[in-house]
Amino acid sequence: MNDSFPKIFSLIKDFSGYDFSGYKYSIFDKCLKKRIAATKSKNIDLYLQYIEKNIGEIKQLRNALTINVTAFFRDSLTFEYISYVLLPELISAKIETKNYSIRIWSAGCSTGEEAYSIAMILNELLKKQDSNFDIAIFGTDIDENALKKALDACYSYEKMKNIKLELLNNYFDQQNGVYKLKDDIINIVNFSIYDMLDPRNYVPPESIYGNFDIVFCKNVMIYYQKKYQKIIFKKLYRSITGHGFLVMDKSEAPNPDFNRQFKKVNKYCSIYEKI
């Protein structure tokens, strides 16, 4: 780790309230070098002097660190399993126990595609049910710009490539080459800023108490050092209701310390049940 990193971490935290000291140094260094080049600073020491005089650059660096890679129905096999197996079984269990509440958290939601994908699936499934369910989906991120885009719910044609025609027709209006989600889906999702390393809350404050049936946490852990991954996993485990589910990226798995707390439900998908 470069000797200047702690000072830069401190400046970001003082300016924005977010602590990036848990980021993997290799990822932080890569993003930092891009900002050093963009500001035409010759080295990290000169860049440090630059940001101390130009506070706005701290926001630019923070935005560079919040990498937004997402898509509707990203990892189609996982969403197929959720659509045809996991959610139908969950809905049946809820009806049987007369518990008509479904709570889902999309952690690191970026511009909202994942959370809205879940909302569309649930809406389609619940159309077939006589029971009136209370659906609460929470999408969180630390990138304010990404969350603004999520709230706008306007997406380019390129973003539509994984969406089936029926869903496109049912839930989007096309306006000047942009696809706008309809309000009945937008209103299902609550977006808010939340830092996964926030020591004050183990769940997004907007959710009040967590108790999630499903938590999506895909491509989040890869940015954090191992000791901080463990902190995040403690939060995730605590936030999930008994026998609830954790959905990760296909290249990810729970922290080794939690192997006995989760079991994989399908060999083809990184979906784990809390046990």
C-alpha positions in Angstrom: 0.0 0.0 0.0 1.3 3.4 -0.9 2.0 5.7 2.1 -0.4 8.3 0.6 -3.4 5.9 0.6 -4.5 6.5 4.2 -4.5 10.3 3.7 -6.7 9.9 0.6 -9.0 7.5 2.3 -9.4 10.0 5.2 -10.1 12.9 2.8 -12.8 10.9 1.0 -14.4 9.9 4.3 -14.3 13.5 5.6 -15.9 14.8 2.4 -18.5 12.1 1.7 -18.9 10.0 4.8 -17.9 6.8 3.0 -14.9 4.7 4.1 -13.0 3.2 1.2 -10.1 1.8 3.3 -11.6 -1.6 3.0 -11.2 -1.6 -0.8 -8.7 -3.9 -2.3 -5.6 -1.8 -2.8 -5.1 -3.1 -6.4 -8.6 -1.8 -7.3 -8.1 1.5 -5.5 -4.7 2.0 -7.1 -6.2 1.4 -10.6 -8.9 4.0 -10.1 -6.5 6.4 -8.5 -4.1 6.3 -11.5 -7.0 7.2 -13.8 -7.7 10.3 -11.7 -4.0 11.2 -11.5 -3.9 11.1 -15.3 -7.2 13.0 -15.7 -5.9 15.8 -13.4 -2.5 15.8 -15.1 -0.8 15.3 -11.8 2.6 13.8 -12.3 2.5 11.4 -9.3 0.4 10.5 -6.3 2.0 13.1 -4.0 1.2 15.9 -6.4 -2.3 14.5 -6.8 -2.7 14.6 -3.0 -1.8 18.2 -3.1 -4.2 18.8 -5.9 -7.2 17.3 -4.1 -6.4 19.2 -0.9 -6.8 22.4 -3.0 -9.7 21.2 -5.2 -12.3 19.5 -3.0 -14.5 18.7 -6.0 -11.9 16.2 -7.2 -12.7 14.1 -4.1 -16.2 13.5 -5.5 -14.7 12.6 -8.9 -12.4 10.0 -7.2 -15.3 8.6 -5.2 -17.4 8.3 -8.4 -14.5 6.5 -10.1 -14.4 4.0 -7.2 -18.1 3.1 -7.5 -17.9 0.9 -10.6 -21.4 0.5 -12.2 -21.7 -2.8 -14.2 -25.2 -4.1 -14.3 -28.0 -5.2 -16.6 -31.6 -6.4 -16.6 -31.7 -10.1 -15.9 -27.9 -10.4 -15.7 -26.9 -14.0 -15.5 -30.0 -15.4 -17.2 -29.6 -18.9 -15.7 -29.8 -17.5 -12.2 -32.9 -15.5 -13.0 -34.5 -18.5 -14.7 -34.1 -20.5 -11.5 -35.5 -17.7 -9.4 -38.5 -17.2 -11.8 -39.4 -20.9 -12.1 -38.3 -22.5 -8.9 -37.2 -20.2 -6.0 -40.0 -17.6 -6.1 -42.9 -20.0 -6.9 -41.8 -22.1 -3.9 -41.4 -19.1 -1.7 -44.9 -17.8 -2.7 -46.5 -21.2 -2.0 -44.8 -21.3 1.4 -46.0 -17.8 2.2 -49.6 -18.7 1.3 -49.5 -21.9 3.4 -48.3 -20.0 6.5 -50.6 -17.0 5.7 -47.5 -14.7 5.7 -48.3 -12.4 2.8 -45.1 -10.3 2.9 -42.1 -10.7 0.6 -39.0 -8.6 1.4 -36.0 -8.4 -0.9 -32.7 -6.4 -0.8 -30.6 -5.7 -3.9 -27.2 -4.6 -2.3 -25.0 -2.7 -4.6 -27.9 -2.1 -7.0 -26.2 0.5 -9.2 -28.6 2.0 -11.7 -31.5 -0.3 -10.7 -31.7 -3.0 -13.4 -31.4 -5.9 -10.9 -34.0 -4.6 -8.5 -36.4 -3.8 -11.3 -35.8 -7.3 -12.8 -36.9 -8.8 -9.5 -40.0 -6.6 -9.3 -41.1 -7.6 -12.8 -40.7 -11.3 -12.1 -42.7 -11.0 -8.8 -45.4 -8.9 -10.4 -45.9 -11.6 -13.2 -46.0 -14.4 -10.6 -48.4 -12.7 -8.3 -50.8 -11.9 -11.1 -51.7 -15.6 -10.9 -52.5 -15.5 -7.1 -55.7 -14.6 -5.4 -53.8 -13.5 -2.3 -52.9 -9.9 -1.8 -49.1 -9.7 -1.1 -47.2 -6.9 0.5 -44.0 -6.6 -1.6 -41.0 -4.5 -0.4 -37.9 -4.4 -2.6 -34.9 -2.3 -1.4 -32.1 -1.2 -3.7 -29.0 0.3 -2.1 -25.7 1.8 -3.4 -23.2 4.5 -2.4 -23.2 6.1 -5.8 -25.7 9.0 -5.8 -25.5 9.4 -9.6 -26.3 5.7 -10.1 -29.3 5.9 -7.7 -30.6 9.0 -9.5 -30.6 7.0 -12.8 -32.4 4.1 -11.0 -35.1 6.5 -9.7 -35.5 8.0 -13.2 -36.0 4.4 -14.6 -35.1 5.4 -18.1 -32.9 3.0 -20.1 -31.4 2.9 -23.6 -32.2 0.3 -26.2 -28.9 -1.4 -25.5 -30.1 -2.1 -21.9 -33.1 -4.0 -23.3 -31.2 -7.0 -24.8 -32.0 -9.5 -22.0 -35.6 -8.5 -21.6 -38.3 -10.8 -23.1 -40.8 -9.2 -25.5 -43.7 -9.8 -23.2 -42.1 -8.0 -20.3 -40.9 -5.2 -22.5 -44.5 -4.6 -23.7 -46.0 -5.0 -20.2 -43.7 -2.8 -18.3 -42.0 -0.2 -20.5 -43.1 2.8 -22.5 -40.9 3.9 -25.3 -40.2 7.6 -25.5 -37.8 9.2 -28.0 -35.6 6.1 -28.2 -35.6 5.6 -24.4 -37.4 2.9 -22.5 -39.2 4.2 -19.4 -40.4 1.8 -16.8 -44.1 2.1 -15.8 -45.0 3.4 -12.4 -46.5 0.1 -11.1 -43.0 -1.4 -11.2 -41.1 1.8 -10.1 -43.3 2.1 -7.0 -42.4 -1.4 -5.8 -38.7 -0.5 -5.3 -37.3 1.8 -2.6 -33.8 3.1 -3.5 -31.5 4.6 -0.9 -27.8 5.3 -0.2 -26.2 2.7 2.1 -22.6 1.9 2.8 -22.1 -1.9 3.3 -19.4 -1.0 5.9 -21.7 1.4 7.8 -21.0 0.4 11.5 -24.3 1.9 12.7 -26.7 -0.3 10.7 -26.7 -3.9 9.6 -29.5 -3.2 7.1 -30.5 -0.2 5.1 -32.3 2.2 7.5 -35.2 2.5 5.0 -35.9 -1.2 5.5 -36.2 -0.6 9.3 -35.6 -4.2 10.4 -34.3 -6.3 7.5 -35.8 -9.8 7.7 -35.3 -10.3 4.0 -36.5 -13.4 2.1 -33.9 -12.8 -0.6 -30.7 -10.7 -0.6 -28.9 -10.1 -3.9 -25.3 -9.3 -3.4 -23.6 -9.8 -6.7 -20.1 -8.4 -7.7 -19.8 -6.5 -4.4 -17.4 -8.6 -2.4 -14.7 -8.6 -5.2 -13.9 -5.0 -4.3 -13.2 -5.6 -0.6 -10.3 -7.0 1.3 -11.0 -10.3 3.0 -11.4 -9.0 6.5 -13.9 -6.5 5.3 -15.7 -9.2 3.3 -16.3 -11.0 6.6 -17.8 -7.9 8.1 -20.2 -7.6 5.2 -21.1 -11.3 5.4 -22.0 -10.9 9.0 -24.5 -8.2 8.0 -25.9 -10.2 5.2 -26.4 -13.3 7.3 -28.1 -11.3 10.0 -30.3 -9.5 7.5 -31.8 -12.7 6.0 -34.8 -14.3 7.5 -34.6 -18.0 8.6 -34.3 -20.2 5.4 -34.0 -17.1 3.3 -31.7 -16.9 0.3 -28.5 -15.1 -0.7 -27.9 -14.6 -4.4 -24.3 -14.0 -5.5 -22.5 -13.9 -8.9 -21.7 -17.2 -10.4 -18.0 -16.7 -9.7 -18.6 -16.0 -6.0 -19.3 -18.0 -2.8 -19.9 -17.2 0.8 -17.0 -16.3 3.0 -15.4 -19.6 4.3 -16.3 -18.7 7.9 -20.0 -18.9 6.8 -19.9 -22.3 5.0 -22.0 -23.9 7.8 -24.5 -21.1 7.7 -25.4 -21.4 4.1 -26.1 -24.3 1.7 -26.0 -24.1 -2.1 -29.5 -24.8 -3.5 -28.5 -25.5 -7.1 -25.2 -26.6 -8.7 -25.6 -24.3 -11.6 -26.3 -21.0 -9.7 -24.6 -19.2 -6.8 -27.8 -19.2 -4.7 -27.5 -20.1 -1.0 -30.1 -20.9 1.6 -29.6 -19.7 5.2 -29.6 -22.7 7.5 
